[in-house]
């Protein structure tokens, strides 16, 4: 109730502001708010922490205003990936997270308090440490910027390989305006979003924005198995489906500008997600079943929320010096329940000699019983403004994150009602992260056409686990008879005694033991940027840079530590306008040397009888990785009615020395399971990818326009993990000689996404006065099977069954928008 009240209070505040102010304000309607642009029509961006035009900013950056996001069908960060060179994503189920990869570098486990992302997300200049919540839902944006390459001086916090910066639309003084948009489509999709700008006085204005979007789940339920001895009612055959969406968010923003020297932007945002998590679907469907279906004995459930407050104060000390204070507070929390086995091993109705239902360990359920991530940050900037021979910025940064979570795992034999197999509860009561940094950067205008930039940032991070405990089944005090149906261990630990401490759980439940996670680590690093850029010709900018990025080490379960990551990036680029400025072409070539790559894997340990002893996520440091490539973006307005956009990437990645175990296929407790991965490609890094969009305006006699639009995205094959399939040891001399003799029989491409096309189309009608529009659209026309992640279930005891999370199937709908 508390989290619903937090979100509801945001919506209530929006309504009160709207009603009370609308009664007092009768300003005439104006055109809808657009993005900031310079005199030449370029979008103004803040990638360098000062306002510059996109074409004069000497870094690899993609920028989108809200109109472009809408045309491209981008409603969240997953949709954005198709339009940004080198950007890829994966989806995670039981934490409802979106995981980003840029230039081949990312972390598919950076969704809890244990690991941090390499691609940082910033909202209105404030770091968002967790990839859940409203930070990935894009509505009422002024623009979205994707900065490629390390942002280790100005942004710093975990922007190892790049940053996603979301800039919400700000209130405007002296203009009463707004918009509302409705969307409906297949899978019973219905969404509404809108915004209203409300001037109160000459110095005060508010903006209220909201969004609601829902659709039914894509994955149907398979019928319960009709097998003697199986309780069919234990299976889910109706109700909310996996891959369903039900998200709501509201934002109230304030601009107070009492003088020409001072301004204050303040926003409060709430978010609620009661949809359903994604789930792994069989890569090869069983006979008689559909790809988009699951045999599930765990109903999906998501109840997550976030609340955020963001504040930016700017004060012009003089005509050439500005002081800024940027502060933020956020809370993300809630619960999720998901089917961890995804119905991969259907029950047989048989039992082994010990009375265990077969197949052993066939049922798995993960539940985030409760979680709460509290975060606050403070940043002070002092910088030059206006035209100077030397542009400079100095700053200091501090952030504090306090996290707590209880995460339960339940495993049974056969299915949900089967005999007990294993269970564990991971209770992290107090995990804290403190980050401190000071930074400075200067741009020297050496001549009218040549500029030199230098920057430094010193970062000190501290992480600690205070009182974290793991309560897991040890087998002691729980006999085979106790594990049989009706035995004292039947209930396991799953969801039991939600308010109990770890010590209380061990006393209440037989057969369980406790281990501690108390640990702390501290890391620091000096990162730098050196860059030169020059006006090579009219409308042509060239640049070259060396920059570094840093991500601190990790604390792990069982009191382990992982070393930090560092990245050194070498880059050259060119930005130019051609054909009387109708064509914009931006190119960037890079080489990245990645050191200490933090790789995560699930390792399961078993006893001599094959019983699970414990499982945990282990983070290792690879020696590193190399990534290099060429990125290009082209925007062409061939005529006043014809527009074409193209983004493309050619890249190559290579993993340095790493010996690891694929815990999804092999027993992590055996040395023979270790393989050498040196030379493998990184995950989510296709050699070539490109997106092409074209639209044409048909002008009607009334002045209205009809605009058809077509977009297609192509990727060559890519790997979904750094294991690059299940390698055959007899074909790889680097593998240990005692590897299992049957290794390699599981297939060589189970974690490979094949090359694919994915196309979207729309047709839009815009009224002559631009006050309303109607659009019909279809996405994923090919209805392609596009995988974002790969997993396996059943190994090492059984032949593994391969699973994958998928991008949405073909969807279609209509959208109507009105401006006032």
N, C-alpha and C positions, 0 to 999 in steps of 0.2 A: 504493500500500500504506500510505503514511503516514497519509492521511486516513481510510482504513478502520480503521487501528489506533486513531486518535483516537476515532472513534465507538464502536468495539468496546470501548475502555477504559472509556467511560462506562457501557455496558451491563454490563460485567464488575463495575464498582464497585457498580452497582445490585444485582446478584445477590449479591455478597459481603455487602453491608450487609443484604440481606433474609434470607439464610440465617443469618448469625451472630447477628443480633439476634432473629430469630423463635425460635431455639432457647432464648434466654434470657428471652423475654417471653411470658407466658401471660395477658395481660389479657383480660377478656371483650370480646366484640364490642359495638360501639355503633352508633348510627345514622350514616349517611354524613355527611361534612362538608358543610355548606351555606354560603351566603354570609354575610358579616357583615351584620346588620340592626340597626336601632335598635329602641326600645321600640314604635314604631308600625308596624313591619314594613317600613320603607324600607331599601333597599340602602345600605350605607355605601360612599362613594366617596372617592377621594383626588385629585380633579381640582384642588383648591386646595392640594395638598401637605400637607394635614392631613385627618383623617377627619371627614367631614360626611355627613349623610343626603342622598340624591339630591334630595329635594324641597326641601331647605333650601340647596342649592348654586346660587347665582345665575348660572349659565352654561347654555348650551344643551349638554346632555350626554345621551347614550344609554348605558345600562348593562345588561349581560346577565350573569347567573350561568351556571355550567356546565349546570345543568338546562335553562335557557331555550335555550342554544345547542344542546343535544342535541335538544330538541323541534323547533326550527326547522331541523334538519338542517345546522347550521353546523359544518363541520370545518376551514375555513380562512377567510382574510380575504375571499376572493371570494364565499363564501356569505353573509357578514355584510352585504354591500352592500345587499341587498334590504330589510333591516330598519332601516336608519339613514337618516333624512331627508338628502337631498342627497349621499349617498355613492355613488360610481360607481367602476368599476375597468376596467382594460385589462390584457391579458396580452401578454408579450413573449417571443419564442421563443428566440433564440440565447443569451440570458442568464438564461432561466428566471425572470423577474421578474414581480411583480405591481405595477401602477402605479395609485395611488389618486388620485381627484379628489373634492374636497369643495366644495360650493357653486359648482360650475362651474370651479374653479381647480385645475389639476394640470399634470403634465408627463409626456407619454408617452415621453420619452427619459431619464427619471431612473432609469436602471438600471445605469449603469456609474460608473467613477471620474470621469467628465466632469461629470455633472449630479447635483444633489441634489433630493429631493422637496419639494413644498410641504406635504404631509401627513406629519407625522413619526410614526414608529412607536417606541414605548417599551415595553420589556419589564421589568417589575419596577422601573420608574423609570429605566431606563438606555436611552439612545438607541440605536437600531439603524439604522445609516447606509445599509445596502443591503437592498432588499426581497426578497432571496433567503434561503433557509434556513428554519430552524425558527421565525423570528419571525412568519411568516405562517400557521403551522400551530398551531391552537388545540386543546390537550388539557390536561385536568386544570387548568382555569382556576378561580380563585376568582371572578373577574369580568373582563369586558372593558368598557372605557370608551371612548366616542368623543366627543371634545371638539370641538365645532364653533365656529369663529371663531378668530382669532389667539390663540396661547398664548405670546406674545412676552415675557412677564416670568418666569413660573415654569418653563416648559419651554424656550422659547427656540430651541434648535437646529432650524432649518428647520420649525418649527411655524407656518408663515406663515398658513395658513388653518385649521389644526386639528391634532389629534393623536389617534392610536390608541394607547391604553394597555392593554397586556395584563398582568394581574396573576395570576401562577400561584398555585395552592393551596399554602399554607404548612404545614409540619409542625405538629402539635398535641401538646402535652405531655399525658401521662397517658391517651392513647386509642390502642388498637390497632384499626385499621379499614382498610377498603379496598374496592375495587370492580374488576370486570373486565367488559368489554363486547366482544361479537363482532358483526361486521357482514358480511353476504354479499348479493350482488346480481348483476344482469346485468352484462355485459362482464367476467364472471369476477371481480367485485369480492370482495375479502376483506380485512377489517380487524380488528384487535384493539387495544384500548387498556385501560389500567387504572392503578391507583395503590394504594399501600399505605402507611399511616401507622404508624411504628414508634417508640414511646417507649422510650428507653434508660434514662434516669434521670428524676428529677423536674425536671431542668433541661436535658435534652438529648433531642431527637427528630429522626428522619429521615423523609423522605417520598420514595418512589421512584415515578416515573410513566413510562409508556412508551406508544408508539403505533406501529402499523404499518398502512399502508393502501396497497392496490394495486388496479388494474383494468387491463384491456386497453385499447388505444387505440381511440378512436371512429372514426378515419379509415381506411377500407379502402384497399388498394392496387389501382389500376387495372392491367389487364394491360399488359405491355410492348407497344409499338407494333410491328406486323408490317409493316415498311417495308424494302424492299431497301436494303442498305448500312448498316443500323442494327444495332448489336450489342445484341440484346435482353437479354443477361445484364448489361448496364450498368444496368438498371432494377431497382428493389426491388419484389418481389412477395410477400415473406413475411418473417417475423420480427417484431420489435417494431414497433408502429404508432405514428404520431403521436397525441398526446393521451393516451398511456398514463401511468399514475401508479404509482410504486413508491417510497414514502417511509417512512422509519423515524426515530424519535427517542426518546431517553431522557433523563430528568432525575432527578438526585439532589439533594434539598434538605435542608438542615440548619437547625435552630433551636436555638441555645444561649442560655439565659436564666439565668445564674448568680445573678442578683439581680433585685430589683424595678426596679432602675435601668438595667440593661444588657441588651440583646438583640442577637443576631447572626443574621441570615438569610443563608445562603450556598447557592448552587446551581451545579451543573455540568450542562451540557446538550450533547448531541451530536445531529447530524442528518445523514442520508444520503439523497440523491435519485438513484436510478438509473432513473427513468422515461424519458419522452420529451418533447421540447418541443412546444409548440403550433405550428401551421403555418397559413399563409393558405390557405383553400379558395376555389375559384371561386365568385364571387357568382352567376354563371349557369353551372350545370354543362353540360359538353359533352353532346351527344345520346348517350344510352345509358349515361351515368355517373350515380352517385349524388352527392348533395350532400356526404355524409360520405365522400369518397374523394379520392385524390390520385394523379397520375401522377408518381412520384418516382424520381429517379436518385441520391438521397442518403439513406442509412439514418439514422434518428434515433438520437442517442446523447446521454445525459446522465449525468454522473458528478460530482455536486456534493456538497459537505459543508459543515457548519459546526460549530464548537465555541464555546461561550460559558461564561464564568464570571461570576456576578453576586453582589455582596456588598452588604449593607446593615447597618450598625451604628448602633444608637441608644443614647444615654446621657443619662439625666435628670440634668442638673447640679444642678437644684433641683426642687422640686415644680412649678415653673412655666416652666422653661427646659430645652429638649432640644437636644442636639448630635447630628447625624447625619453619617455618612460613607458615601457611595454610590459604589461603584466597579464597573467592568465591563471585561472583555476578551473579544474575539471574533475568530474567524478564519473567513472564508468563502472557498471556493475550488472549483476543479475545472475541468471541461471540458464543452463541449457542441458537438454537430455538428447542423446543420439544413439542409434544402433551401431555399435562398433564393429560387429561382425558382418553387417549388411546382408545377412541371409546367404552367405557364401557356402556354408556347409549345412545343407538341410538335414533335419533329424532322421534317423533310420528306424527308431522304435526298438533298437537292440541295445544290449548291455554287454560289457566285457565281464571277465571272470571275477572282477572285484565289485561288480554291481554298479559300475559307472555307465551312464547313458552314453551312447555313441552317436556321432563322433565326439571325442574328448575335446573339451575346450571350445565347442562350436558356438557357444553363446557369449557375446561380449556387449556390455553396455557401459557407456561413459556418461557421467553426469557431473557438470559443474553445479554443485549443490548451492554454492553462494560465492560471489566474488565482489570485490570492490577495489578499484584502482583510483587513488586520489593523487592529483598532480597539481603543482603550482610552479610558476616560473616568474622571474623578474629580470628585466633587462634595461640597462641605461645606455643611451647612445648620445654622443656629442659629435656633431658633424658640421662640415661646411655646407653652405648653400649658395645658390647663384653661380655665376661664371667666375671661376678662379683659375689661376695658373696651377694651383695644387688643390685637388679635391681630397678631403680626408674624412675619416670616421674613426672614433674611438669608442669602445664599449666594454661593459662588464655584464656578466650573465650568471644567474644562479637558478637552479631548479631542484625541486624535491618531490620524490614520488614515494608513496607508501601504499603497498599492495597487500591484500589478503585474499586467500582463496581456499575453498575446500573442494577437492576434485576426487570423485570416487570412481573406481573401476570394479566391475563385477564380471566374472567369467564362470560359466557353467558348462556342463557336458550335455550334448544333445540340443537343448534349446532352453528357453526361459525357465520352464518347470523341471529341468533336468537336475541331476545330482550336482553338488557343489564342486567347483574346480579351484578357483582362486579369487581373492578380492583384495582390494587395497584402498586406503583413503590417504590422500596427500593434503595435509593441513598446513598451509603456510600462513601463520597468523600475523606476521609482521616482516615483510621484506621491503627494504628501503633503498632508494637510489638518490644520491646527491651528486649534482654536477655543478662545477664552478669554472668560469672561464673569463679571460680578459682578451680583447682583440683590438687590432688596429689595421687600417688599410688606407693607402693613399694612391691617388692617380695624378701623375705629373704630366701636364700638357707641355711636352718638350717643344713642340712647334704647333702650328695651326693644323697639322695633319698627322702628328705622331704623339702617342701617349704611352707612358710606362706606368705599370701598376705593381705594387708590392703589398703584401699583407701577411700578418702573423696572428696566430691564436694559440694561447696556452690553455689547455683543458685539464682539469683534475676531477676524476670521477671516483666515487666510493659507493660500493654496494655491500649490503649485509643482510643476512637472514637471522632474525632473532626469534628463537623458539619454534622454528619450523620442524614439523614431525611427519614421518611416514608411518602409517599403521598398516601392516601387510600380513597376510596369512603365512604362518610359519609351519603349520602342520602339527605343532606340539599341542597336545590336549584335544585333538580333533581326529578321531579314528575314522576308518572307512565306514563303520556303522553310523558315526555321527554325521558323515557327509551324505548319507542316504536320504531319500525323501522322508521328511518328518524328523530328521536328526537335528541336534542342537546347532550344527553348523550350516544348516540349509539356508538360513537367511543371510549369511555372510555379513558384510559390513555395509553393503550398498544402501546409502540413504538413511542408515540407522542413526538415531540419536543426533539429529542435525546440530544441536547446540552443545554437544559434548566436546570436551577437550580430548586430545590424543590419549592422554593417560587414562581418562575416564573410559574411552572406547576399549582400550586393552583390558581394563577390569571387567567391562560389561560383556565382552565377546570372547569366547574360548578359541584357542588356536591361532591367536594373533600376537604379533610382537611389534615393538616400536623402535624406530631409529631416528636420529636427529639430523637436522640440516644446518645447524648453527655454523655460520661461516661468514667471513667478510674479506673483501679485497679492495685494493685501491690502485688506480692506474692514472698516469698523466702523460701528456704528449704535447709537443709544439708542432703545429701544422703551419704550412706556409703557402703562399701564392705568388708567383712571378709571371707577369704577362706584359706583352707589348702589342699594341694595336695601332693601325695606321689607315688613313684614308688613301687607298691605292689609286683611286680615280673617283670622279663624281659618282655618287651612289654606290660605291664599292668600298667595303671595309674588310681588312684582313687582320688576323690576330694569331698569336702563338703564345702558349702558356705551359707552365709546369705548376702543378698543384698537388696537395696531399690531403688525405682524409684519414680519420681516426675513429674507431669504435672501441670502447673500453672492453675489458674482459667480462666474463660471466661468472656468477655464482651458480652452483648446481646442487641438485638433490644429493644427499649423502655427503654434504660438506666438501664438494669439489670446487675447483677454480679452473677457469679457462683463460688463456692469455688474450691480449687485445688483437685487433685487426688494424692494419695500416694499408693505405693505397697511395701510390704515386702515379699521377696521370700526366701524360704528355699529349698536347693537343694543338692542332692548327685548324683554322677555319676561315671561311670567306662568306661575306654577306653582300649581295649585290642586287640591283634593280636593272631590268633590261626592257627593251622595246617600249621606250617612252614611259617607263615606270609601271607598265602594266603587268610585268612579270617579276616576282621576287624569288630569288634562289639563294638558299643558305646551305652550305656544306661544312662538315666538321669531320676531321680524321683524328683518331685517338689511339694511344697505346697505354694500357693500364697494367701496372705491376702490383699485384695484390699479395700481401704477406699476412700470415697467421690466420687464414680463412677459417672461421668458426663453422664447422659442419656438425649437424645434429643427426642423430639416429636413435631409433628405439632398439634397445638391447634387452632380450629376454633370457634369463638364467634359469636353468632346469637342473633337477637332481638326477641321480643315476637312473631312476625309474621313469624319467621323462616328465615329471611333474614340475610345474612352474614354481620357482622359488621366489623370484622377483623380476620386475621389469622396470626400466627407467629410460628416460631420454638422456643420452650421453652426448656432451659437446666436446669435440676434439678440435685441435688446431692443425689444419693442413699446412704444409710448408708455404703454400700460396697458390696463386693462379695467374695466368696471363690472359689479357683480353685486348683485342685491337679490332678496329673497324672503321667504316666510313658511313656517315649519316647524311641524308639530304632531305630538304623540304622545299617544295616549289608551290607557289601560289600564282595563278595566272588569270587575269581578267582580259581575255582575248577581245571581247567586245563589252559593251555596257550590259549585255544580257547573258554572257557566257563566262562561267567561272570553273576553274579546275584546280584541284589541290592534290599534291602527291607528297607522300613521305615514304622514305625507304632506308633500309639498313643492310649493309654487308658487314658481317662480323665473324670473328674466329676466337674461340676460347679454349684454354688448355689448363687442366689441373696439374699442379706440381705434386711433389711427393706426398702421398697419403696412403696408409694402410688402414683398411677399415673393414667392417662387417656389415653386410646388408641384413639387418635384423628382421626384415620382412620375409626373408627366405631361409636364413640359416641360423643355427644356434649361436648366439653371441657368447656363450660360455666356452666355446671350443676354439683353440688357436688355429685349427684347420679351416675355420670359416673366414679367416682374414685374407683379403685380396689386396693386391697392389693396384691403385687407381691412377697412377701417374700417367699423364697424357690424355686422360678422359676429358670430354667436353663438359662444361658447366651446364646446369639445368636451365631450362627456359631460355635458350640462346640459339635460335635458328640461324643458320648461315646467312639466309637472306629473307627479308620480310618487306612488304610494301603495302600501302593503302592508297587507292586512287578514288577521288570523288569528282563528280562532274554534275553541274546543274545549269539549266537554261531557263530564262524568264520569257514567257509568252505574254506580251502586253495586250490587254484588251482595250477596246475603244473607250471604256469608262475610266481607264487608268489603272484598273485592277491588274493583278498579275497571277498567272498560273505557272508554277515552277516545279517541274519534275527533277528529281535528284537520284543519282545512282552512286553507290559506294561499293568497292570490292577490296577485300584484304587477302593477301596471299602470303603464305609462309612455307619455306622448305621444312623438311623433317627436323625435329628437335628432341632432345632427351628431357625427361621429366624428373630425373635425379642424376646425381654425379656418378652413379654406378654404371650408367650407360648399358643397361641390360644385364643379363646373367652370363658373364664371360666364361668361356670354356678354358679351364686351367691348362689343358694339354696344348693349347694354342698360344699360351702366354708364359714365357719363360720366367717372368718376374714373380709368378705366384709360388707360394710355399709348396714344397714337394709333397707334404702330407695332406693336401687338400682332399676333401671328400671325393671318392672316385666317381660318384654320380653327379658331381657338380657340373652345371651347364645344361642339364636336361630340361630345365624349366622354360626354355625359350630365350632368344637373344634380344627381343625387342619389346618386352612387355612394358617397359617404361619409356617407350618412344612414341611421340606424336607424329603421325605421318604428315606429309605435305598436304596442305588444304587451301581451298578458297572459301571465303565467307563473305557473302554479299548482302547489302541492304538497299532498299529502294523506297522512295516516297514521292508524293505529289502534293503540292501545297498551293492553296489559294490565299492571296493577300488582297485585302480591300484597297481601293484607291487611296484612302486616307491613312492606311497602315494601322487602323484601329482594331482590326480583327483578322484572324486567319483560321483556315481549316485545313487539316492535313491528314492524309491516309498513308500508312507506312507498313512495311514488312521487313523483318530482320532475320538474318540467317536463312536466306532464300533457299539455299541448298539443303537445309535441315541437316547440316553436317555433324558428325560426331567429333567434337573438338574437346579434347581432354586438357584439363588444367593441372592434374596431379595423378599419380599412380600409386597403388598400394597392393598388398597381398595379404591373404588370410589363410590360416590353416597350417603353414609351415612352422617349424620343420617336421612336425609329427606326420602331416599328410601332404599330399600333392597340393601345392599352393593354388589358390584361386585368385585371379588377378582382378583388381577393382580400379575404377577411375572416377574422379569428380569430373563433371562435364559442364561446358558452357551451355546456356539455354538452347533449346531446340528452336525450330522456326516459330516466330511470334508475329502477330500482326495487330493493327489497331487503328484508331482514329484519334486525332488531337485537335482541340479547338482552343483558341486563345483570343482574349480581348484585352485591349489597352484602354486606359481611361486617364 
